[in-house]
């Protein structure tokens, strides 16, 4: 993916990866009508629309479209551009960023967006009381450690210069800091609306993005309408969209075929995929793209017997990944490490744990568990995840591990993983890690670092290796492009060591994402499987 930043220090992360996302090209006979509403379906309800809290692929797109950030991405790409900030400057040492806010941005409650709102919003995400899974992303800001530890109530590194100027100081250069500011967690929110919601801001969001939430009937639907005051005047291209909840994926596809649904949010179940691919009737309705993604099983390092590295290594050896890939009709490649193959830092020479049930049983015996043990595996209840979980259950039974399955709605799986001591194992399928931005640090900070092993976080293995932490911070600080190769090598060693020695995950496969859209929907595939937004509601449109 090409990263093009607009200031000299912003160039820092540009060469970490390359050419993964092509530039969007115009479709001559495919122009937006700039009107109309569309219907999107999901099986499970949305957990929250609070940008400091929401962190799953299902709500990510909706949150992104409700709120704005200092910087954002050009649709369908990983190319950063100013957004709420009309411009910014970076000090020569890469440690101080000054952002000049645009004057025409306002919240949907009518108030202008100010620099004080930027400071409040980032501090809210870092404050441990918020229990934001994104808090760790802001670790480079001066004062973040103190605030995370609960010894400070504000970030000393964020200064409000005037209503439209905010300055952010870092403890060290951070090659991905602008990417962090483009995350949903950095979305700017009005303090008065958060406080008025009384802990229910996730159901009563107020932002400055392309859309407004007009209705949320829990378990039934969410209705979004175009924000008439959005500061990007040619966006969005639709008048609004309705998200229908409780829709089985196969039923959603039948309705899509009839023209009653425009985007089947849960994608195409594997059982239907080959049929659709071969049928002329579905031509132009299938979006199939590679992504920077790893699906995995987390092994809770704080819960016996997974607190023993030998046990974690043993279960890694017990899983037949080729068979699991066949369950999803080959829409993935088996994974042997945390990073996906297209990511900088991927170790091409590392083979991971080979499938070997005999060696797995021997290793369990070394760990004092020759008769096996009983445990629980949490999984999403949307097909094919329960079937994959059953395959994992069968593989582990072959080495004497008895697994109880708990198939739950996505929000409940997320809650279980983020609750200390609750979930011994979580199959992440349907919730697999898709890169927030194309940099290896994104596969460490939010899901494997000590800072993310917190309540509400996504480090569901509750893994914390204090010896790795300073190495990860040092890798983050390496300037790119000057030390791009050295930085990638540093991350490669970190991830290979984490998996080889500690094995907090069972990496299972790297999955392509497949989405179905109606024939009236226009625009390139990149905006329906967007590398940073999942679905880019600002950019999708109905054809003229």
N, C-alpha and C positions, 0 to 999 in steps of 0.2 A: 504494500500500500504506500502510495506516495504521500509524504507529509511535507507540505510547503508552508512554512511560517512566514510571518510578515515583518519580523524584526530580526536583527542579527543574532541575538541569543535564542530567539525562537527557532532558529534553524537547527538548534541543538539536537532535536529528536528526528530530524528529517530522514537520515540515512539508516535508521535502525532497521527498517524494512524497506522493500522497494517493489513497485509495480504489481501489487496484489489487487488493487482496485482500478479498473480502467476509467478514464475520463468519460463522463456521460455525454453521449452524442444526441443531437436533435433527431426526432422522428418526424420526417417531413409530413407524413399523412396521419400524424398522431398528435394533434394539438389539443390543449386543454380548453374545456368549455367555460372554465372559471365559474361554475355554478353547480347546483345539485348536491344531494346528500348520498352517502354510501352506508352500507350495512356490513359490519364485521362481527364474526361469531367466535366465541370461546366456550369451552366446556365449564371451566371454573370461574368463579367470581374474582374480581380484582381485590387484592389485599389492601392496598392503600394508594393514594395519589400524592402523598407527601414526598417531595423530592429528597428530603433528608433520610427517608426511611425506605422507600420503594427500591427494590434491587432485584427484580426478576425480569426475564425477557418479555413477560406478558404485560406488565404495567410500564416498562421502561419507555416505550414509544409514546404512550399517552401522557406521561409525566413530562417528557421532553417537549411535547407540543403545547402543554399548558404554561410552561415557564421559559424564561430566557436566562442566559448566562453571559459573562463578560465576552467570551469567545465561543464560537461554534464551528461546525463543519459544513463545508459545501455539500449539498445533498448527494448521497450515494458515494461519497469519498471520505478519505481521512485527511482532507486538506483543510487546515484551520484558517479561520477568518474572523475579524472583529464582529461582535454582535451588539450586546449592550454597550460595550466599549467601542467608541468610534475610532479610537487609536490607542496605542500603548508604546511605551519605551522601556528598554531594559538596560540596566547599568552594565558597563564593560565587564565587571566581574561575574555577571549573571545572577546576582543575588538580590537585586531590587527591581521590582516591576511597578511602573506607574501607569494607571489606566485612566483615560479621559472618557467619561460616560457621555453618551448621546443625550440630547435634551428633549427629544420627542418620545421617549419611552415612558409609559405609565402602566400601573397595575390596573386590573379590571375593576377595582373599586374606585378608579378615577384619579388616584394620587400618582404624582410623578415618582419615578424610580430615582433614588439618590445613592451617593457613595456610602452613606450610613447603612442603607439596606444591604449593600454588598458585605460590609463588615459583619452585620448582624447575622446574615444568612450563613456565612462560612463558620462563624463562631457557633452557631446553632448546630451545624453538622458535626463539629468537633466536640462539643460539650457531651460528656459521657451520659448526662441525664437524658439526652435525646435518643441514645442507643442507636446511633446511625451506623449502618454497616460500611459507610464510606468515610468514616472519621480518619482512618489511617492514611487515606490518600493525601491529606493535608499535613503530613508529618514534617515537611520541609519548612513550613512557616514558623518563624520565630515565635516561641511561646506555645506551640502546639503540644509539646510533651507535658508542660506544666498544666495545661488545660485538661488534657487527657487524664492526667494523674489526679485531677480534682483540686489542685493547689492554686489554680488561677481561674478567674471567671471571664477573662477576655484574652484575645490574642494580641500580644504586644507588637507582633509583626505586621498588623494591619492598621494603617493610619488613614483617617478621613482628612484629606487636605482641604477640600471644600465640597459643596453639594455634588459636584460632578467630577471629582478627582479622588481616587483611592490609590494608596501606595502599599505594596505588599513586600515585606522583606523576608528572605529565606536564610536559614542557618548555613546552607551550602548550595551551590548551583544544583539545579535539578533539571535534567534533560527532558523530563516529561511534564513539567509544571503547567504549561499552557494546555496540555491535554487534560490535566486534572481540572482546570478551570472550565473545561468544556463538558465535564461530566454533569449528570443530573444533580449530584450532590452539591454542586456549586451554583445551582439555580437560585436566583434572587427572589426573596419572599418578603412581604410586608409584615413587620413585627405585630402591628395592631390586629391583623387578620389571624395570625397564628394564635395570639392570646385570646382573641374573641371566640375562636373555635373551641377553646378549652380542652385541648388534647385530641380534638377531632378534625384537625386541619387536613388530614388525609382524605376526609370525606367532603370537606368544604374548602377546596383549594382556591387560592387567589394568586394569580401570577401575571406575567406580562407577555405571554407567548401567543401563538397563532390561534389558539382555541380557548373557549370558556366551557366549563362543565355546567350544563343546564339542569341535568337531572341524573340522579343515581338511585334506582330502585334495586336494593340489594337482592342478589340472586336472579335478577331479571334483565336489567339493561342499564347502560350509561349513555347519556345523550350529550354530545359536544357540539357547540356552535362556533362559527367563525368569529374571531375577535375583531370587531370593526375598527378598533384603535391600534391594531398591531403595527409596530413601527416599520416592518418590512411591507411596503405597500402592495407588492404583487403576490403576496402570500396570505393565506393558503389558497389553493385552487378550487377548493370545494366549500360549500356553505356550512357543512358540518358532517358528522358521522355518528352512527348509533352502534354501540357494542352490545350485542345480544348475548346473554349469559345462559348457561345450562344447555348448550347445543352440542350434542354428540358429534364428533368430527365427521363420521360417515353421513349423518343427516345433513350436516352443514354443506357437504360436497354435493349432495342431491339438490339442495336448495340453490346452491351456486349454479349448478347446471341449468336450473329453471330460470335463473336471473333474479332470484329473490335475495341472494347474498352476493356481496362484492369481494370480500376477502375472507377466506376460511382461516382464522387466526391460528388454530392448532396445527395447521399444515395438512399434509396428505398422509394418512395412515399407510404403513408399508403394504398392507393387504390390498390397498386400492392403487398404489403407486404405479406398478407395472401396467395395469389395465389402462390407466389414464395416459401413460406415456405412449402406449401403442395405439390409442384411439384418436382418429382424426377429429373427432368431436371436441376433444380437449385442446386442440392446437391453439397456442397462444395464451393458454390459461395456466400453464405451469411455470413457476419460477424455481430454478434449481441452481444453487450457487455454493461454491466452497466458502468456508468461513474459518476464521481463527478460533477454533473451538476444540475443547476436550471434554468428553463425557467420562465420568469416573465414579468409583465407589470410595467414599471417605471412610477411614478407619479411625474411630475416636481414640486418640492416644492417651486420653485421660480415663478411659473406662477399661477395666479388666475383661478379657485378657489382651486387649489391643494395646495396652500400655507396655507390652513386650514386643520389641522390634522383630524378633524371630517369628512371632505369630503373624504379624503384618506381612512379613516376607513370604510366609507359607501360604497365606490366602491369595497373595499375588500370583503364586505359581499354580493355583488351583483353577483359575478361570480360563475357559476356552473362548478366547475372544473372536476367533474365526467363526465359531458357531453363532455367537451373538450378532456379528455383522450380517450373517445370513438371515437372521430374524427380521432385519430391516431391509431385506432385499439388496444388500450391497451398497447402501447409501452412506457408507463410511469406510474408513480404513482402521485396522486394529492399532491401538496406541500402546507405546511402551514407556512413555515418560509424560511429565506434566505439560510441557510445551507442545503445541501443534507443529507439524512439519514446516509450515510456511513462515514460522516466527523466527526472527533473529535469536540466536542462542540455542536453537534446536540441535541436539547432539546426534549427528548422523551415525556415529560409531557406537552409540550406546544401544544395546539390544534389550535391556530391561529384563524382566523375569519370564523365562520361557515357561510355557504350559507343561507342567510335569507333576502329576498328582502324587507319584511315588516320592519324589523329593519333598513335596509339600508335607506329606504325612511324616516323613523322617524329621523335618524341621519342627513340626509340632511336637514330636516326641522329645526332641532336644529341649523344647520349651516347657517340658513337663506335662504335655497334654496329649499323650499317645492315644487316649480314648476320645479325643475331640472335646467339644464344648458346645453350648447353646448360646445363640445370640439373636438379635433382631435387625432386620434390614428395612429401612423406610424407602418408599418409592412413590412417585406420582401415580395417580390412578388412571391416567389417560393412555390409551393404547399407543405404542406397543410397550410402554414402560413396565406394566405388570408382567408381561411375558418375558421380558429381558430379566426382570428380578427373579422370576421362576427358574430361568436358565442358570443364573448365579446361585440360586438356592440348591439346584441339582448338582452343580459342580462342587459346591462346598460340602454337600452331603457325602460325596465320594471320598472325602478325606476325614469324615467323621464330625463335621461341623453342622449342627442342626440349626437352621435359620427360620425364624418366624418372620413372615412378610407383613408389613403394614402399608397398604396402598391407600394414600390419602390425597386430597386436593392439594395443589401446589402450595398455597399459603401455609397449610398445616405441615407439609414436609419442611418448608423453609423455617418455620417456627421451631420444629423439633431439632433440626440441625443447629440452630442458633441458641439452643438452650443447653447449658452445660450439663453433661451427664445423662442426657435423655436418649440420644440416638447413637447406638454403638456403630451402626453402619447406615450410610445413605447412598442410594443409587441416584446419581445426579441427572440421569436421562430425562430430557424434557426441561431440565434446569442446568444442563451442562454449561461449563464456563465458556462464554463467548467474550473475546477481548473487548474491553471498554475502549481501548486504543491499541494500535499495533506495536506494542513494546513488551519485552519479556517481564519487565517489572510488574505489569498488570496481572501476571500469573503468580506473583509472589505476595505483594503487599496486601491485597484484599482477601486472599484465600489461604495463605500459608504463613504469614508473618505473625509474630507475637501480638502485634497491635490489633490483628483481626480475630484473635482468639478471645472474643468477648461476647457477652450476651447480645443477641440480635445480629451478630456478624455472620460472614459466610465462610469462615474457617471452620468447617464442620468436622474436621479431623482434630480440632483444638490443638494443633501442632504449634510448638514454640521451641525453636532451637536458638538459644542466645549466642551461640558461636557463629551462626549464619547471619544474624541481624546486621552487624557492622559491615560485613562483606556486601550485603545487599545495598546498604546505604552508600557504600563507596562506589558500587557499580552505578547507582542512580546519579551520582555526582560527576561521572566521567563525561567530559564534553564530547558532543557529536557535532560534526563529522570527524573532528580531529582524532578521537579515540573510539570510533565506531567498532572497529574489529576487536580492540581490547575489551570494550564494554560487552560485546556479544560473547566473547570468550569467558569473561567473568561470570556472566549469567549462566552460561552453559555448565560451568563447573558447579555452580550453586545447585542448579536443578538436578544434575546427575547425581551429586552427592546426597541431596535430600532423598531422592528416590532409592538409590542403591543402599544407603546406610539406614535410613529411617522409615522409608516406605509408608508414609501417612495416607497414600492413595493407592487404589488399584486403577491406573489409567486403562480404560476399556476401548474406546474408539474416538476418532476424529470424524465428526459427522458433517455432511453437507446439509444445508437447510433447504427445504422444499415448501413452497407456498402456492396456494391456488387462488387465482383472482378471476373475476368475471371478464367477459370479452369487452365490456364497455369501459373497463379501466385502462388508462393510458400511462405512458411514461416508461422509462427503461427499467430493467429488472433490478438495478442497483438500489432503487428507492423502495422496493418491496422487501428486499433483504439487504437493508442498509448496514454498512459495517459498524456504525456507531449508534444507530437509533432503532434497529430492528425493522420497523415500518416507519417510513418518513411521512407522517400525515400532512406535513406542510407541503410536500412535493407531489404526492399522488393526485391524480385527477381523473375526471370522467372525460372521455373523448368527445370532441364536437360531433 
